[in-house]
Amino acid sequence: MPDINELQIETALNALLHKRGPAKSICPSEVARALAGEDDWRQYMEPVRQVAITLARRDLVQITQRGEAVDLDRIKGPIRIHGPVRQLNSE
């Protein structure tokens, strides 16, 4: 089992969102697979979800279920991660 920390999860999550492009979303399983490979990814689902929730609380990403923003304190079931919520001012 690879030793994967929160910074690695956040970095992979951001890279996948960037690669996917604006107005698109990713599934936490995509992040887990990118970090751990096809055989070991399931054990990283909860850590990925927790990092996504932390980022959502900081308004850096948005988490949705069935296309709607979700209450971060009551997440159950499949989610999608959208980002970034705030764009840097380019002025």
PDB file of N, CA, C and O in Angstrom:
ATOM      1  N   MET A   1       0.840  -1.174   0.000  1.00  0.00           N
ATOM      2  CA  MET A   1       0.000   0.000   0.000  1.00  0.00           C
ATOM      3  C   MET A   1       0.889   1.243   0.000  1.00  0.00           C
ATOM      4  O   MET A   1       1.707   1.418   0.903  1.00  0.00           O
ATOM      5  N   PRO A   2       0.733   2.111  -1.011  1.00  0.00           N
ATOM      6  CA  PRO A   2       1.541   3.327  -1.048  1.00  0.00           C
ATOM      7  C   PRO A   2       1.186   4.249   0.117  1.00  0.00           C
ATOM      8  O   PRO A   2       0.037   4.297   0.558  1.00  0.00           O
ATOM      9  N   ASP A   3       2.178   4.974   0.605  1.00  0.00           N
ATOM     10  CA  ASP A   3       1.953   5.940   1.663  1.00  0.00           C
ATOM     11  C   ASP A   3       1.600   7.261   0.993  1.00  0.00           C
ATOM     12  O   ASP A   3       2.465   7.924   0.422  1.00  0.00           O
ATOM     13  N   ILE A   4       0.324   7.644   1.066  1.00  0.00           N
ATOM     14  CA  ILE A   4      -0.165   8.837   0.377  1.00  0.00           C
ATOM     15  C   ILE A   4      -0.669   9.828   1.416  1.00  0.00           C
ATOM     16  O   ILE A   4      -1.490   9.485   2.266  1.00  0.00           O
ATOM     17  N   ASN A   5      -0.166  11.077   1.341  1.00  0.00           N
ATOM     18  CA  ASN A   5      -0.568  12.086   2.318  1.00  0.00           C
ATOM     19  C   ASN A   5      -1.552  13.089   1.709  1.00  0.00           C
ATOM     20  O   ASN A   5      -1.846  13.045   0.514  1.00  0.00           O
ATOM     21  N   GLU A   6      -2.051  13.990   2.555  1.00  0.00           N
ATOM     22  CA  GLU A   6      -3.061  14.963   2.120  1.00  0.00           C
ATOM     23  C   GLU A   6      -2.546  15.883   1.026  1.00  0.00           C
ATOM     24  O   GLU A   6      -3.290  16.225   0.107  1.00  0.00           O
ATOM     25  N   LEU A   7      -1.293  16.288   1.110  1.00  0.00           N
ATOM     26  CA  LEU A   7      -0.734  17.164   0.079  1.00  0.00           C
ATOM     27  C   LEU A   7      -0.702  16.460  -1.269  1.00  0.00           C
ATOM     28  O   LEU A   7      -1.004  17.073  -2.293  1.00  0.00           O
ATOM     29  N   GLN A   8      -0.343  15.191  -1.283  1.00  0.00           N
ATOM     30  CA  GLN A   8      -0.344  14.432  -2.542  1.00  0.00           C
ATOM     31  C   GLN A   8      -1.762  14.310  -3.098  1.00  0.00           C
ATOM     32  O   GLN A   8      -1.972  14.408  -4.307  1.00  0.00           O
ATOM     33  N   ILE A   9      -2.725  14.097  -2.214  1.00  0.00           N
ATOM     34  CA  ILE A   9      -4.118  14.006  -2.662  1.00  0.00           C
ATOM     35  C   ILE A   9      -4.567  15.341  -3.250  1.00  0.00           C
ATOM     36  O   ILE A   9      -5.152  15.383  -4.333  1.00  0.00           O
ATOM     37  N   GLU A  10      -4.290  16.432  -2.536  1.00  0.00           N
ATOM     38  CA  GLU A  10      -4.680  17.757  -3.026  1.00  0.00           C
ATOM     39  C   GLU A  10      -4.014  18.071  -4.364  1.00  0.00           C
ATOM     40  O   GLU A  10      -4.656  18.616  -5.262  1.00  0.00           O
ATOM     41  N   THR A  11      -2.750  17.737  -4.502  1.00  0.00           N
ATOM     42  CA  THR A  11      -2.027  17.985  -5.746  1.00  0.00           C
ATOM     43  C   THR A  11      -2.637  17.188  -6.900  1.00  0.00           C
ATOM     44  O   THR A  11      -2.844  17.728  -7.987  1.00  0.00           O
ATOM     45  N   ALA A  12      -2.919  15.922  -6.670  1.00  0.00           N
ATOM     46  CA  ALA A  12      -3.525  15.085  -7.714  1.00  0.00           C
ATOM     47  C   ALA A  12      -4.920  15.578  -8.068  1.00  0.00           C
ATOM     48  O   ALA A  12      -5.283  15.621  -9.244  1.00  0.00           O
ATOM     49  N   LEU A  13      -5.698  15.946  -7.069  1.00  0.00           N
ATOM     50  CA  LEU A  13      -7.047  16.451  -7.294  1.00  0.00           C
ATOM     51  C   LEU A  13      -6.999  17.711  -8.160  1.00  0.00           C
ATOM     52  O   LEU A  13      -7.747  17.828  -9.131  1.00  0.00           O
ATOM     53  N   ASN A  14      -6.128  18.645  -7.811  1.00  0.00           N
ATOM     54  CA  ASN A  14      -6.007  19.878  -8.589  1.00  0.00           C
ATOM     55  C   ASN A  14      -5.525  19.611 -10.005  1.00  0.00           C
ATOM     56  O   ASN A  14      -6.005  20.236 -10.951  1.00  0.00           O
ATOM     57  N   ALA A  15      -4.590  18.700 -10.162  1.00  0.00           N
ATOM     58  CA  ALA A  15      -4.085  18.373 -11.497  1.00  0.00           C
ATOM     59  C   ALA A  15      -5.190  17.777 -12.370  1.00  0.00           C
ATOM     60  O   ALA A  15      -5.312  18.126 -13.545  1.00  0.00           O
ATOM     61  N   LEU A  16      -5.989  16.886 -11.800  1.00  0.00           N
ATOM     62  CA  LEU A  16      -7.088  16.290 -12.561  1.00  0.00           C
ATOM     63  C   LEU A  16      -8.146  17.320 -12.919  1.00  0.00           C
ATOM     64  O   LEU A  16      -8.672  17.304 -14.032  1.00  0.00           O
ATOM     65  N   LEU A  17      -8.467  18.219 -11.989  1.00  0.00           N
ATOM     66  CA  LEU A  17      -9.430  19.274 -12.305  1.00  0.00           C
ATOM     67  C   LEU A  17      -8.896  20.176 -13.416  1.00  0.00           C
ATOM     68  O   LEU A  17      -9.632  20.542 -14.332  1.00  0.00           O
ATOM     69  N   HIS A  18      -7.624  20.529 -13.332  1.00  0.00           N
ATOM     70  CA  HIS A  18      -7.008  21.374 -14.358  1.00  0.00           C
ATOM     71  C   HIS A  18      -7.036  20.673 -15.720  1.00  0.00           C
ATOM     72  O   HIS A  18      -7.364  21.284 -16.737  1.00  0.00           O
ATOM     73  N   LYS A  19      -6.694  19.407 -15.722  1.00  0.00           N
ATOM     74  CA  LYS A  19      -6.674  18.643 -16.972  1.00  0.00           C
ATOM     75  C   LYS A  19      -8.076  18.521 -17.567  1.00  0.00           C
ATOM     76  O   LYS A  19      -8.246  18.587 -18.785  1.00  0.00           O
ATOM     77  N   ARG A  20      -9.070  18.344 -16.712  1.00  0.00           N
ATOM     78  CA  ARG A  20     -10.455  18.191 -17.169  1.00  0.00           C
ATOM     79  C   ARG A  20     -10.992  19.479 -17.770  1.00  0.00           C
ATOM     80  O   ARG A  20     -11.780  19.450 -18.716  1.00  0.00           O
ATOM     81  N   GLY A  21     -10.562  20.615 -17.217  1.00  0.00           N
ATOM     82  CA  GLY A  21     -10.973  21.900 -17.759  1.00  0.00           C
ATOM     83  C   GLY A  21     -12.120  22.535 -16.997  1.00  0.00           C
ATOM     84  O   GLY A  21     -12.759  21.894 -16.163  1.00  0.00           O
ATOM     85  N   PRO A  22     -12.375  23.820 -17.296  1.00  0.00           N
ATOM     86  CA  PRO A  22     -13.423  24.549 -16.587  1.00  0.00           C
ATOM     87  C   PRO A  22     -14.804  23.946 -16.848  1.00  0.00           C
ATOM     88  O   PRO A  22     -15.056  23.352 -17.897  1.00  0.00           O
ATOM     89  N   ALA A  23     -15.669  24.113 -15.886  1.00  0.00           N
ATOM     90  CA  ALA A  23     -17.062  23.643 -15.959  1.00  0.00           C
ATOM     91  C   ALA A  23     -17.178  22.120 -16.001  1.00  0.00           C
ATOM     92  O   ALA A  23     -18.244  21.592 -16.314  1.00  0.00           O
ATOM     93  N   LYS A  24     -16.110  21.423 -15.694  1.00  0.00           N
ATOM     94  CA  LYS A  24     -16.132  19.959 -15.646  1.00  0.00           C
ATOM     95  C   LYS A  24     -15.892  19.510 -14.212  1.00  0.00           C
ATOM     96  O   LYS A  24     -15.464  20.296 -13.366  1.00  0.00           O
ATOM     97  N   SER A  25     -16.169  18.253 -13.950  1.00  0.00           N
ATOM     98  CA  SER A  25     -15.985  17.722 -12.601  1.00  0.00           C
ATOM     99  C   SER A  25     -15.232  16.402 -12.651  1.00  0.00           C
ATOM    100  O   SER A  25     -15.060  15.794 -13.707  1.00  0.00           O
ATOM    101  N   ILE A  26     -14.790  15.982 -11.475  1.00  0.00           N
ATOM    102  CA  ILE A  26     -14.126  14.689 -11.350  1.00  0.00           C
ATOM    103  C   ILE A  26     -14.772  13.902 -10.222  1.00  0.00           C
ATOM    104  O   ILE A  26     -15.445  14.462  -9.357  1.00  0.00           O
ATOM    105  N   CYS A  27     -14.558  12.611 -10.248  1.00  0.00           N
ATOM    106  CA  CYS A  27     -15.016  11.721  -9.194  1.00  0.00           C
ATOM    107  C   CYS A  27     -13.830  11.460  -8.260  1.00  0.00           C
ATOM    108  O   CYS A  27     -12.694  11.364  -8.723  1.00  0.00           O
ATOM    109  N   PRO A  28     -14.080  11.345  -6.964  1.00  0.00           N
ATOM    110  CA  PRO A  28     -12.980  11.032  -6.049  1.00  0.00           C
ATOM    111  C   PRO A  28     -12.217   9.769  -6.449  1.00  0.00           C
ATOM    112  O   PRO A  28     -11.020   9.662  -6.183  1.00  0.00           O
ATOM    113  N   SER A  29     -12.889   8.823  -7.078  1.00  0.00           N
ATOM    114  CA  SER A  29     -12.204   7.595  -7.487  1.00  0.00           C
ATOM    115  C   SER A  29     -11.120   7.862  -8.529  1.00  0.00           C
ATOM    116  O   SER A  29     -10.140   7.122  -8.603  1.00  0.00           O
ATOM    117  N   GLU A  30     -11.286   8.907  -9.332  1.00  0.00           N
ATOM    118  CA  GLU A  30     -10.256   9.256 -10.313  1.00  0.00           C
ATOM    119  C   GLU A  30      -8.969   9.682  -9.602  1.00  0.00           C
ATOM    120  O   GLU A  30      -7.868   9.336 -10.031  1.00  0.00           O
ATOM    121  N   VAL A  31      -9.121  10.430  -8.523  1.00  0.00           N
ATOM    122  CA  VAL A  31      -7.964  10.874  -7.747  1.00  0.00           C
ATOM    123  C   VAL A  31      -7.307   9.665  -7.087  1.00  0.00           C
ATOM    124  O   VAL A  31      -6.089   9.503  -7.151  1.00  0.00           O
ATOM    125  N   ALA A  32      -8.111   8.822  -6.456  1.00  0.00           N
ATOM    126  CA  ALA A  32      -7.578   7.626  -5.786  1.00  0.00           C
ATOM    127  C   ALA A  32      -6.848   6.729  -6.773  1.00  0.00           C
ATOM    128  O   ALA A  32      -5.778   6.208  -6.460  1.00  0.00           O
ATOM    129  N   ARG A  33      -7.410   6.544  -7.954  1.00  0.00           N
ATOM    130  CA  ARG A  33      -6.763   5.702  -8.978  1.00  0.00           C
ATOM    131  C   ARG A  33      -5.454   6.320  -9.465  1.00  0.00           C
ATOM    132  O   ARG A  33      -4.471   5.612  -9.686  1.00  0.00           O
ATOM    133  N   ALA A  34      -5.446   7.634  -9.631  1.00  0.00           N
ATOM    134  CA  ALA A  34      -4.230   8.320 -10.090  1.00  0.00           C
ATOM    135  C   ALA A  34      -3.087   8.150  -9.089  1.00  0.00           C
ATOM    136  O   ALA A  34      -1.921   8.069  -9.476  1.00  0.00           O
ATOM    137  N   LEU A  35      -3.427   8.099  -7.814  1.00  0.00           N
ATOM    138  CA  LEU A  35      -2.413   7.991  -6.775  1.00  0.00           C
ATOM    139  C   LEU A  35      -2.005   6.558  -6.469  1.00  0.00           C
ATOM    140  O   LEU A  35      -0.829   6.284  -6.233  1.00  0.00           O
ATOM    141  N   ALA A  36      -2.959   5.652  -6.470  1.00  0.00           N
ATOM    142  CA  ALA A  36      -2.687   4.302  -5.970  1.00  0.00           C
ATOM    143  C   ALA A  36      -2.726   3.219  -7.031  1.00  0.00           C
ATOM    144  O   ALA A  36      -2.312   2.089  -6.771  1.00  0.00           O
ATOM    145  N   GLY A  37      -3.208   3.534  -8.209  1.00  0.00           N
ATOM    146  CA  GLY A  37      -3.301   2.513  -9.244  1.00  0.00           C
ATOM    147  C   GLY A  37      -4.630   1.780  -9.194  1.00  0.00           C
ATOM    148  O   GLY A  37      -5.431   1.964  -8.277  1.00  0.00           O
ATOM    149  N   GLU A  38      -4.838   0.965 -10.181  1.00  0.00           N
ATOM    150  CA  GLU A  38      -6.116   0.273 -10.347  1.00  0.00           C
ATOM    151  C   GLU A  38      -6.398  -0.771  -9.277  1.00  0.00           C
ATOM    152  O   GLU A  38      -7.563  -1.086  -9.034  1.00  0.00           O
ATOM    153  N   ASP A  39      -5.399  -1.306  -8.642  1.00  0.00           N
ATOM    154  CA  ASP A  39      -5.627  -2.377  -7.682  1.00  0.00           C
ATOM    155  C   ASP A  39      -5.885  -1.895  -6.258  1.00  0.00           C
ATOM    156  O   ASP A  39      -6.633  -2.536  -5.520  1.00  0.00           O
ATOM    157  N   ASP A  40      -5.286  -0.786  -5.862  1.00  0.00           N
ATOM    158  CA  ASP A  40      -5.329  -0.351  -4.460  1.00  0.00           C
ATOM    159  C   ASP A  40      -6.144   0.910  -4.209  1.00  0.00           C
ATOM    160  O   ASP A  40      -6.149   1.396  -3.078  1.00  0.00           O
ATOM    161  N   TRP A  41      -6.818   1.454  -5.181  1.00  0.00           N
ATOM    162  CA  TRP A  41      -7.437   2.769  -5.074  1.00  0.00           C
ATOM    163  C   TRP A  41      -8.574   2.854  -4.062  1.00  0.00           C
ATOM    164  O   TRP A  41      -8.756   3.902  -3.443  1.00  0.00           O
ATOM    165  N   ARG A  42      -9.330   1.801  -3.879  1.00  0.00           N
ATOM    166  CA  ARG A  42     -10.530   1.875  -3.022  1.00  0.00           C
ATOM    167  C   ARG A  42     -10.218   2.304  -1.587  1.00  0.00           C
ATOM    168  O   ARG A  42     -11.019   3.000  -0.963  1.00  0.00           O
ATOM    169  N   GLN A  43      -9.086   1.906  -1.071  1.00  0.00           N
ATOM    170  CA  GLN A  43      -8.735   2.265   0.302  1.00  0.00           C
ATOM    171  C   GLN A  43      -8.457   3.756   0.470  1.00  0.00           C
ATOM    172  O   GLN A  43      -8.378   4.245   1.597  1.00  0.00           O
ATOM    173  N   TYR A  44      -8.309   4.482  -0.635  1.00  0.00           N
ATOM    174  CA  TYR A  44      -8.030   5.910  -0.574  1.00  0.00           C
ATOM    175  C   TYR A  44      -9.256   6.779  -0.832  1.00  0.00           C
ATOM    176  O   TYR A  44      -9.152   8.006  -0.849  1.00  0.00           O
ATOM    177  N   MET A  45     -10.407   6.161  -1.032  1.00  0.00           N
ATOM    178  CA  MET A  45     -11.610   6.944  -1.303  1.00  0.00           C
ATOM    179  C   MET A  45     -11.956   7.895  -0.164  1.00  0.00           C
ATOM    180  O   MET A  45     -12.221   9.072  -0.410  1.00  0.00           O
ATOM    181  N   GLU A  46     -11.960   7.420   1.057  1.00  0.00           N
ATOM    182  CA  GLU A  46     -12.326   8.298   2.184  1.00  0.00           C
ATOM    183  C   GLU A  46     -11.307   9.417   2.386  1.00  0.00           C
ATOM    184  O   GLU A  46     -11.716  10.560   2.591  1.00  0.00           O
ATOM    185  N   PRO A  47      -9.994   9.146   2.338  1.00  0.00           N
ATOM    186  CA  PRO A  47      -9.047  10.269   2.439  1.00  0.00           C
ATOM    187  C   PRO A  47      -9.231  11.295   1.314  1.00  0.00           C
ATOM    188  O   PRO A  47      -9.114  12.497   1.557  1.00  0.00           O
ATOM    189  N   VAL A  48      -9.512  10.847   0.105  1.00  0.00           N
ATOM    190  CA  VAL A  48      -9.740  11.779  -1.004  1.00  0.00           C
ATOM    191  C   VAL A  48     -10.984  12.618  -0.730  1.00  0.00           C
ATOM    192  O   VAL A  48     -10.966  13.834  -0.918  1.00  0.00           O
ATOM    193  N   ARG A  49     -12.051  11.981  -0.290  1.00  0.00           N
ATOM    194  CA  ARG A  49     -13.277  12.714   0.032  1.00  0.00           C
ATOM    195  C   ARG A  49     -13.022  13.746   1.136  1.00  0.00           C
ATOM    196  O   ARG A  49     -13.536  14.863   1.069  1.00  0.00           O
ATOM    197  N   GLN A  50     -12.238  13.382   2.142  1.00  0.00           N
ATOM    198  CA  GLN A  50     -11.960  14.312   3.244  1.00  0.00           C
ATOM    199  C   GLN A  50     -11.147  15.511   2.765  1.00  0.00           C
ATOM    200  O   GLN A  50     -11.400  16.637   3.192  1.00  0.00           O
ATOM    201  N   VAL A  51     -10.185  15.285   1.894  1.00  0.00           N
ATOM    202  CA  VAL A  51      -9.409  16.406   1.345  1.00  0.00           C
ATOM    203  C   VAL A  51     -10.325  17.295   0.510  1.00  0.00           C
ATOM    204  O   VAL A  51     -10.234  18.520   0.590  1.00  0.00           O
ATOM    205  N   ALA A  52     -11.200  16.702  -0.285  1.00  0.00           N
ATOM    206  CA  ALA A  52     -12.147  17.484  -1.090  1.00  0.00           C
ATOM    207  C   ALA A  52     -13.050  18.333  -0.194  1.00  0.00           C
ATOM    208  O   ALA A  52     -13.315  19.494  -0.503  1.00  0.00           O
ATOM    209  N   ILE A  53     -13.518  17.763   0.902  1.00  0.00           N
ATOM    210  CA  ILE A  53     -14.361  18.514   1.836  1.00  0.00           C
ATOM    211  C   ILE A  53     -13.581  19.681   2.435  1.00  0.00           C
ATOM    212  O   ILE A  53     -14.111  20.786   2.552  1.00  0.00           O
ATOM    213  N   THR A  54     -12.340  19.446   2.812  1.00  0.00           N
ATOM    214  CA  THR A  54     -11.497  20.519   3.347  1.00  0.00           C
ATOM    215  C   THR A  54     -11.342  21.643   2.327  1.00  0.00           C
ATOM    216  O   THR A  54     -11.449  22.821   2.670  1.00  0.00           O
ATOM    217  N   LEU A  55     -11.091  21.276   1.080  1.00  0.00           N
ATOM    218  CA  LEU A  55     -10.947  22.284   0.025  1.00  0.00           C
ATOM    219  C   LEU A  55     -12.262  23.017  -0.218  1.00  0.00           C
ATOM    220  O   LEU A  55     -12.263  24.222  -0.471  1.00  0.00           O
ATOM    221  N   ALA A  56     -13.370  22.305  -0.142  1.00  0.00           N
ATOM    222  CA  ALA A  56     -14.683  22.938  -0.317  1.00  0.00           C
ATOM    223  C   ALA A  56     -14.967  23.925   0.811  1.00  0.00           C
ATOM    224  O   ALA A  56     -15.537  24.989   0.572  1.00  0.00           O
ATOM    225  N   ARG A  57     -14.579  23.585   2.023  1.00  0.00           N
ATOM    226  CA  ARG A  57     -14.775  24.502   3.153  1.00  0.00           C
ATOM    227  C   ARG A  57     -13.943  25.779   2.977  1.00  0.00           C
ATOM    228  O   ARG A  57     -14.289  26.827   3.523  1.00  0.00           O
ATOM    229  N   ARG A  58     -12.868  25.688   2.229  1.00  0.00           N
ATOM    230  CA  ARG A  58     -12.016  26.849   1.943  1.00  0.00           C
ATOM    231  C   ARG A  58     -12.437  27.543   0.643  1.00  0.00           C
ATOM    232  O   ARG A  58     -11.751  28.451   0.174  1.00  0.00           O
ATOM    233  N   ASP A  59     -13.567  27.114   0.061  1.00  0.00           N
ATOM    234  CA  ASP A  59     -14.106  27.664  -1.195  1.00  0.00           C
ATOM    235  C   ASP A  59     -13.157  27.502  -2.377  1.00  0.00           C
ATOM    236  O   ASP A  59     -13.145  28.333  -3.285  1.00  0.00           O
ATOM    237  N   LEU A  60     -12.371  26.444  -2.368  1.00  0.00           N
ATOM    238  CA  LEU A  60     -11.453  26.190  -3.474  1.00  0.00           C
ATOM    239  C   LEU A  60     -12.038  25.214  -4.490  1.00  0.00           C
ATOM    240  O   LEU A  60     -11.638  25.216  -5.654  1.00  0.00           O
ATOM    241  N   VAL A  61     -12.968  24.395  -4.063  1.00  0.00           N
ATOM    242  CA  VAL A  61     -13.708  23.491  -4.943  1.00  0.00           C
ATOM    243  C   VAL A  61     -15.161  23.479  -4.486  1.00  0.00           C
ATOM    244  O   VAL A  61     -15.497  23.996  -3.421  1.00  0.00           O
ATOM    245  N   GLN A  62     -16.016  22.880  -5.312  1.00  0.00           N
ATOM    246  CA  GLN A  62     -17.406  22.673  -4.923  1.00  0.00           C
ATOM    247  C   GLN A  62     -17.706  21.192  -5.036  1.00  0.00           C
ATOM    248  O   GLN A  62     -17.252  20.527  -5.968  1.00  0.00           O
ATOM    249  N   ILE A  63     -18.465  20.683  -4.095  1.00  0.00           N
ATOM    250  CA  ILE A  63     -18.871  19.280  -4.114  1.00  0.00           C
ATOM    251  C   ILE A  63     -20.355  19.226  -4.420  1.00  0.00           C
ATOM    252  O   ILE A  63     -21.151  19.953  -3.825  1.00  0.00           O
ATOM    253  N   THR A  64     -20.721  18.355  -5.358  1.00  0.00           N
ATOM    254  CA  THR A  64     -22.122  18.212  -5.728  1.00  0.00           C
ATOM    255  C   THR A  64     -22.553  16.750  -5.676  1.00  0.00           C
ATOM    256  O   THR A  64     -21.739  15.829  -5.725  1.00  0.00           O
ATOM    257  N   GLN A  65     -23.859  16.583  -5.577  1.00  0.00           N
ATOM    258  CA  GLN A  65     -24.506  15.292  -5.731  1.00  0.00           C
ATOM    259  C   GLN A  65     -25.703  15.517  -6.641  1.00  0.00           C
ATOM    260  O   GLN A  65     -26.509  16.419  -6.412  1.00  0.00           O
ATOM    261  N   ARG A  66     -25.811  14.700  -7.661  1.00  0.00           N
ATOM    262  CA  ARG A  66     -26.890  14.834  -8.639  1.00  0.00           C
ATOM    263  C   ARG A  66     -26.977  16.251  -9.197  1.00  0.00           C
ATOM    264  O   ARG A  66     -28.067  16.756  -9.467  1.00  0.00           O
ATOM    265  N   GLY A  67     -25.814  16.890  -9.368  1.00  0.00           N
ATOM    266  CA  GLY A  67     -25.754  18.218  -9.961  1.00  0.00           C
ATOM    267  C   GLY A  67     -26.065  19.375  -9.038  1.00  0.00           C
ATOM    268  O   GLY A  67     -26.068  20.525  -9.477  1.00  0.00           O
ATOM    269  N   GLU A  68     -26.326  19.104  -7.779  1.00  0.00           N
ATOM    270  CA  GLU A  68     -26.659  20.151  -6.815  1.00  0.00           C
ATOM    271  C   GLU A  68     -25.570  20.252  -5.745  1.00  0.00           C
ATOM    272  O   GLU A  68     -24.981  19.249  -5.342  1.00  0.00           O
ATOM    273  N   ALA A  69     -25.315  21.493  -5.291  1.00  0.00           N
ATOM    274  CA  ALA A  69     -24.369  21.692  -4.186  1.00  0.00           C
ATOM    275  C   ALA A  69     -24.858  20.912  -2.984  1.00  0.00           C
ATOM    276  O   ALA A  69     -26.061  20.822  -2.739  1.00  0.00           O
ATOM    277  N   VAL A  70     -23.927  20.351  -2.236  1.00  0.00           N
ATOM    278  CA  VAL A  70     -24.275  19.477  -1.121  1.00  0.00           C
ATOM    279  C   VAL A  70     -23.866  20.120   0.199  1.00  0.00           C
ATOM    280  O   VAL A  70     -22.889  20.866   0.261  1.00  0.00           O
ATOM    281  N   ASP A  71     -24.621  19.825   1.247  1.00  0.00           N
ATOM    282  CA  ASP A  71     -24.269  20.250   2.603  1.00  0.00           C
ATOM    283  C   ASP A  71     -23.038  19.446   3.023  1.00  0.00           C
ATOM    284  O   ASP A  71     -23.102  18.220   3.119  1.00  0.00           O
ATOM    285  N   LEU A  72     -21.941  20.116   3.269  1.00  0.00           N
ATOM    286  CA  LEU A  72     -20.678  19.434   3.553  1.00  0.00           C
ATOM    287  C   LEU A  72     -20.718  18.618   4.837  1.00  0.00           C
ATOM    288  O   LEU A  72     -19.886  17.732   5.031  1.00  0.00           O
ATOM    289  N   ASP A  73     -21.664  18.902   5.709  1.00  0.00           N
ATOM    290  CA  ASP A  73     -21.782  18.154   6.957  1.00  0.00           C
ATOM    291  C   ASP A  73     -22.678  16.929   6.829  1.00  0.00           C
ATOM    292  O   ASP A  73     -22.804  16.153   7.776  1.00  0.00           O
ATOM    293  N   ARG A  74     -23.294  16.752   5.679  1.00  0.00           N
ATOM    294  CA  ARG A  74     -24.257  15.649   5.508  1.00  0.00           C
ATOM    295  C   ARG A  74     -24.041  14.874   4.220  1.00  0.00           C
ATOM    296  O   ARG A  74     -25.002  14.408   3.609  1.00  0.00           O
ATOM    297  N   ILE A  75     -22.818  14.734   3.809  1.00  0.00           N
ATOM    298  CA  ILE A  75     -22.526  14.038   2.559  1.00  0.00           C
ATOM    299  C   ILE A  75     -22.648  12.536   2.766  1.00  0.00           C
ATOM    300  O   ILE A  75     -22.024  11.958   3.656  1.00  0.00           O
ATOM    301  N   LYS A  76     -23.459  11.927   1.931  1.00  0.00           N
ATOM    302  CA  LYS A  76     -23.565  10.464   1.877  1.00  0.00           C
ATOM    303  C   LYS A  76     -23.703  10.082   0.418  1.00  0.00           C
ATOM    304  O   LYS A  76     -24.432  10.721  -0.340  1.00  0.00           O
ATOM    305  N   GLY A  77     -23.008   9.054   0.041  1.00  0.00           N
ATOM    306  CA  GLY A  77     -23.128   8.571  -1.330  1.00  0.00           C
ATOM    307  C   GLY A  77     -22.158   9.237  -2.275  1.00  0.00           C
ATOM    308  O   GLY A  77     -21.261   9.968  -1.856  1.00  0.00           O
ATOM    309  N   PRO A  78     -22.349   8.974  -3.576  1.00  0.00           N
ATOM    310  CA  PRO A  78     -21.433   9.462  -4.609  1.00  0.00           C
ATOM    311  C   PRO A  78     -21.423  10.987  -4.698  1.00  0.00           C
ATOM    312  O   PRO A  78     -22.454  11.644  -4.551  1.00  0.00           O
ATOM    313  N   ILE A  79     -20.243  11.526  -4.940  1.00  0.00           N
ATOM    314  CA  ILE A  79     -20.085  12.971  -5.113  1.00  0.00           C
ATOM    315  C   ILE A  79     -19.276  13.259  -6.367  1.00  0.00           C
ATOM    316  O   ILE A  79     -18.596  12.388  -6.909  1.00  0.00           O
ATOM    317  N   ARG A  80     -19.368  14.499  -6.810  1.00  0.00           N
ATOM    318  CA  ARG A  80     -18.517  15.024  -7.876  1.00  0.00           C
ATOM    319  C   ARG A  80     -17.805  16.242  -7.308  1.00  0.00           C
ATOM    320  O   ARG A  80     -18.348  16.952  -6.461  1.00  0.00           O
ATOM    321  N   ILE A  81     -16.593  16.474  -7.778  1.00  0.00           N
ATOM    322  CA  ILE A  81     -15.789  17.604  -7.325  1.00  0.00           C
ATOM    323  C   ILE A  81     -15.606  18.549  -8.513  1.00  0.00           C
ATOM    324  O   ILE A  81     -15.145  18.142  -9.580  1.00  0.00           O
ATOM    325  N   HIS A  82     -15.972  19.803  -8.314  1.00  0.00           N
ATOM    326  CA  HIS A  82     -15.839  20.850  -9.333  1.00  0.00           C
ATOM    327  C   HIS A  82     -14.853  21.876  -8.813  1.00  0.00           C
ATOM    328  O   HIS A  82     -14.758  22.096  -7.606  1.00  0.00           O
ATOM    329  N   GLY A  83     -14.126  22.498  -9.710  1.00  0.00           N
ATOM    330  CA  GLY A  83     -13.243  23.526  -9.227  1.00  0.00           C
ATOM    331  C   GLY A  83     -12.588  24.290 -10.349  1.00  0.00           C
ATOM    332  O   GLY A  83     -12.721  23.901 -11.509  1.00  0.00           O
ATOM    333  N   PRO A  84     -11.907  25.331 -10.056  1.00  0.00           N
ATOM    334  CA  PRO A  84     -11.944  26.030  -8.771  1.00  0.00           C
ATOM    335  C   PRO A  84     -13.191  26.884  -8.659  1.00  0.00           C
ATOM    336  O   PRO A  84     -13.733  27.327  -9.672  1.00  0.00           O
ATOM    337  N   VAL A  85     -13.651  27.118  -7.448  1.00  0.00           N
ATOM    338  CA  VAL A  85     -14.832  27.941  -7.235  1.00  0.00           C
ATOM    339  C   VAL A  85     -14.474  29.399  -7.448  1.00  0.00           C
ATOM    340  O   VAL A  85     -15.188  30.126  -8.138  1.00  0.00           O
ATOM    341  N   ARG A  86     -13.367  29.830  -6.855  1.00  0.00           N
ATOM    342  CA  ARG A  86     -12.941  31.222  -6.985  1.00  0.00           C
ATOM    343  C   ARG A  86     -11.815  31.308  -7.995  1.00  0.00           C
ATOM    344  O   ARG A  86     -10.838  30.563  -7.918  1.00  0.00           O
ATOM    345  N   GLN A  87     -11.957  32.203  -8.923  1.00  0.00           N
ATOM    346  CA  GLN A  87     -10.901  32.449  -9.893  1.00  0.00           C
ATOM    347  C   GLN A  87     -10.040  33.594  -9.365  1.00  0.00           C
ATOM    348  O   GLN A  87     -10.558  34.547  -8.784  1.00  0.00           O
ATOM    349  N   LEU A  88      -8.744  33.500  -9.566  1.00  0.00           N
ATOM    350  CA  LEU A  88      -7.858  34.591  -9.162  1.00  0.00           C
ATOM    351  C   LEU A  88      -8.104  35.792 -10.050  1.00  0.00           C
ATOM    352  O   LEU A  88      -8.300  35.647 -11.257  1.00  0.00           O
ATOM    353  N   ASN A  89      -8.095  36.967  -9.467  1.00  0.00           N
ATOM    354  CA  ASN A  89      -8.293  38.190 -10.208  1.00  0.00           C
ATOM    355  C   ASN A  89      -7.068  38.433 -11.088  1.00  0.00           C
ATOM    356  O   ASN A  89      -5.948  38.493 -10.581  1.00  0.00           O
ATOM    357  N   SER A  90      -7.261  38.572 -12.371  1.00  0.00           N
ATOM    358  CA  SER A  90      -6.127  38.703 -13.298  1.00  0.00           C
ATOM    359  C   SER A  90      -5.791  40.152 -13.595  1.00  0.00           C
ATOM    360  O   SER A  90      -5.029  40.425 -14.523  1.00  0.00           O
ATOM    361  N   GLU A  91      -6.333  41.078 -12.842  1.00  0.00           N
ATOM    362  CA  GLU A  91      -6.030  42.498 -13.078  1.00  0.00           C
ATOM    363  C   GLU A  91      -4.643  42.842 -12.628  1.00  0.00           C
ATOM    364  O   GLU A  91      -4.221  43.992 -12.751  1.00  0.00           O
TER     365      GLU A  91
END
